[in-house]
């Protein structure tokens, strides 16, 4: 029995230095990594403004699929990956709630191009990044995309909505929050 206890303590002493390395390793989601990378490639290939932004962005937060449903009360949810230099840094979810005259279901993707370190730091330090609060976010539509040049890129974050499917109609009030997945 004493020999067993010594062997157990000796074994734990050998493995203990490795524990912090295993504990600190971030959880990965290969399926989400692939979906985010594919969605970003498709967006950049099909949209010249997104391509231009990707050349200057510090990082891109990609939500490949957000599902939104509503009938008077509505909600939306999806998960995404923060990508930098072809790698995933961390994972986030996007949740939104809405109220008003609305009905339907749709799904779409969106990408946030972080143009400076301060905006990226705000995302990392906030307890949930709310669209419309904090750094300025510009939603890029077709009109704005045609006017973009490297000298007109003056905002903190640019957002693109892509791959919209389904039908959702209505008027309402909506709030959206992005939270890091621990």
Secondary structure, 3 states (H helix, E strand, C coil): CHHHHHHHHHHHHHHHHHHHHHHHCCCCCHHHHHHHHHHHHHHHHHCHHHHHHHHHCCEEEEEEEEEEEEEEEEEEEEEEEEEECCEEEEEEEEEEEEEEEEEEEEEEEEEEEECCHHHHHHHHHCCCEECCCCCCEEECCHHHHHHCCCCCCCCCEEEEEEEEEEEEEEEEEEEEEEEECC
